Amino acid sequence: RQKYGIWLMNIVRNTVINMILTAVNIKQLTYSKLRKWFLKNTCFGIQLEYTRSGQVVTTTWFSQIDYGVEALINRFLQGKPTDWRLPVDILSIRFEGILRDMVGDYGGCVTKVGRDNSISQALLDDLLREPCLLQIFRKEDIEFFEYVFTAKGYNIRNYVAHAFYIPQDYGMIEATLVFLCILRLTMFSPKSKTITANMK
């Protein structure tokens, strides 16, 4: 894990961030272009059905991350020390929810039963251990997700969800890692014709 972390951080710092900054600065990468790509060329534009208060609501996965993606691009546009809380908080939490929908679509377990027979949502660590994920993503993708979001690496999901981060803990590295994970989710190919997303 330590070797993986050093290798990955070298790539993220020296290549990926510079590539994103350059693309944003020359307007090759803008929020509107990214939004169009997500909606037209990836699973993030697929219509999903959520049940809320007994009624079916139709939306897309992109509608759950749009504000975070826009905030991310705006932060990169500034090209100087800035506040990365918004994109990191939004995208890391939404990553888990979208992954849960994907696991459910492939028949994986998205809930768990407690000792008192109570039913709760499976945690991110549980979702990442679901065997069906290997039908959706490469093993390397899953390892990357674990490195970014769990205690095996940066543990971003835990720190964000439990409000352990203070403003100084948020940075360009964390924002880029979360964004790269969101981009990897676009590899998902639905198994069902209609995805019925997780219940509230």
C-alpha positions in Angstrom: 0.0 0.0 0.0 2.8 2.4 0.8 4.5 1.7 -2.6 1.1 2.1 -4.3 0.5 5.4 -2.5 3.9 6.8 -3.5 3.5 5.7 -7.1 -0.1 7.1 -7.3 0.7 10.4 -5.6 3.6 11.0 -8.0 1.3 10.5 -11.0 -1.5 12.6 -9.5 0.8 15.5 -8.5 3.2 15.5 -11.5 0.8 14.5 -14.3 -2.9 14.4 -13.6 -3.2 17.7 -11.8 -1.1 19.6 -14.3 -3.1 18.0 -17.2 -6.4 19.2 -15.6 -5.1 22.7 -14.8 -3.8 23.1 -18.4 -7.1 21.8 -19.9 -9.1 24.2 -17.7 -6.9 27.2 -18.4 -7.1 26.8 -22.2 -10.9 26.1 -21.8 -10.5 22.6 -23.3 -12.1 21.4 -20.1 -15.1 23.4 -18.9 -18.1 22.6 -16.8 -20.5 22.8 -19.7 -18.3 20.4 -21.8 -18.0 18.0 -18.9 -21.7 18.2 -18.2 -22.5 17.4 -21.9 -20.1 14.5 -21.9 -21.5 13.0 -18.6 -25.1 13.2 -19.8 -24.6 12.1 -23.5 -21.7 9.6 -23.3 -21.9 7.9 -19.9 -24.2 6.1 -17.6 -24.6 9.3 -15.6 -27.2 10.5 -18.1 -29.4 7.4 -17.7 -32.9 8.0 -16.3 -33.2 6.4 -12.8 -36.3 5.8 -10.7 -36.3 6.7 -7.0 -39.3 6.2 -4.7 -40.0 9.1 -2.4 -43.1 9.3 -0.2 -44.8 6.6 -2.2 -44.2 8.3 -5.5 -41.7 7.5 -8.3 -39.3 10.3 -9.1 -37.1 10.2 -12.2 -33.6 11.7 -12.2 -30.0 11.0 -13.3 -26.8 10.3 -11.4 -25.3 13.5 -12.9 -28.0 15.5 -11.1 -26.5 14.3 -7.9 -22.9 15.4 -8.7 -23.5 18.4 -10.9 -22.9 21.0 -8.2 -19.8 19.2 -7.0 -18.3 19.0 -10.5 -19.0 22.6 -11.2 -17.4 23.6 -7.9 -14.4 21.5 -8.8 -13.9 23.1 -12.2 -14.3 26.6 -10.6 -11.6 25.7 -8.0 -9.2 24.6 -10.7 -9.9 27.8 -12.6 -8.5 29.8 -9.7 -5.2 28.0 -10.0 -4.2 29.1 -6.5 -4.8 28.1 -2.8 -8.6 27.9 -2.5 -11.4 26.2 -0.6 -11.8 22.6 -1.8 -14.5 21.6 0.8 -17.5 21.8 -1.6 -16.3 19.4 -4.3 -14.7 16.9 -1.9 -17.8 16.8 0.4 -20.3 16.5 -2.4 -18.5 14.1 -4.7 -17.2 11.7 -2.0 -20.7 11.2 -0.4 -22.4 10.9 -3.8 -19.8 8.3 -4.9 -21.0 6.0 -2.2 -24.7 6.4 -3.1 -24.1 5.9 -6.9 -21.9 2.8 -6.3 -24.8 1.4 -4.1 -27.2 1.8 -7.0 -24.7 0.1 -9.3 -24.2 -2.8 -6.9 -27.9 -3.2 -6.5 -28.4 -3.2 -10.3 -26.1 -6.2 -10.6 -27.8 -8.1 -7.8 -25.3 -7.4 -5.1 -26.2 -6.9 -1.4 -26.8 -3.2 -0.5 -28.3 -3.8 2.9 -27.2 -5.7 6.0 -29.0 -7.3 8.9 -28.0 -6.4 12.4 -28.0 -8.8 15.4 -31.4 -7.5 16.4 -32.7 -8.2 12.9 -32.7 -4.5 12.0 -31.9 -3.7 8.4 -29.6 -0.9 7.4 -27.7 0.3 4.4 -24.4 -1.6 3.7 -21.3 0.6 4.4 -18.9 1.6 1.6 -16.4 -1.1 2.8 -19.1 -3.7 2.4 -20.1 -2.5 -1.1 -16.5 -2.6 -2.2 -16.3 -6.3 -1.2 -19.3 -7.3 -3.2 -18.2 -10.0 -5.8 -20.5 -8.5 -8.5 -18.2 -5.4 -8.6 -15.7 -7.5 -10.6 -18.3 -7.8 -13.3 -18.5 -4.0 -13.5 -15.0 -2.7 -12.8 -11.4 -4.0 -13.1 -9.7 -5.2 -9.9 -7.4 -2.2 -10.1 -10.4 0.2 -10.1 -11.8 -1.4 -6.9 -8.3 -1.1 -5.3 -8.2 2.5 -6.3 -11.7 3.1 -4.8 -10.5 1.5 -1.5 -7.3 3.5 -1.5 -9.2 6.8 -1.9 -12.2 6.2 0.3 -11.3 3.6 3.0 -8.9 3.1 5.8 -6.6 1.3 3.4 -5.6 4.7 2.1 -6.8 8.3 2.3 -10.1 7.3 4.1 -11.8 10.3 2.6 -15.4 8.9 2.9 -15.0 8.3 6.6 -13.4 11.7 7.3 -16.1 13.6 5.3 -19.1 11.6 6.6 -18.1 11.9 10.2 -16.9 15.5 9.9 -13.4 14.7 11.0 -11.9 17.0 8.3 -11.2 20.6 9.2 -10.9 23.1 6.3 -7.1 22.8 6.2 -7.5 19.0 5.5 -9.1 19.7 2.2 -6.9 20.1 -0.8 -6.3 19.7 -4.5 -5.0 16.2 -4.0 -8.2 15.0 -2.2 -10.4 16.8 -4.8 -8.6 15.2 -7.7 -8.6 11.7 -6.2 -12.4 11.9 -5.6 -13.0 13.3 -9.1 -10.9 10.4 -10.7 -13.1 7.9 -8.8 -16.2 9.5 -10.2 -14.8 9.3 -13.7 -14.1 5.6 -13.2 -17.8 5.1 -12.3 -18.6 6.1 -15.8 -17.4 2.7 -16.9 -20.6 1.2 -15.5 -22.8 -0.6 -18.0 -26.4 -1.2 -16.7 -27.6 -4.7 -16.4 -31.3 -3.8 -16.1 -33.3 -1.8 -18.6 -34.6 0.4 -15.9 -32.5 1.1 -12.8 -34.6 1.3 -9.7 -32.3 3.1 -7.3 -31.9 2.7 -3.6 -34.8 3.6 -1.3 -34.6 6.6 1.1 
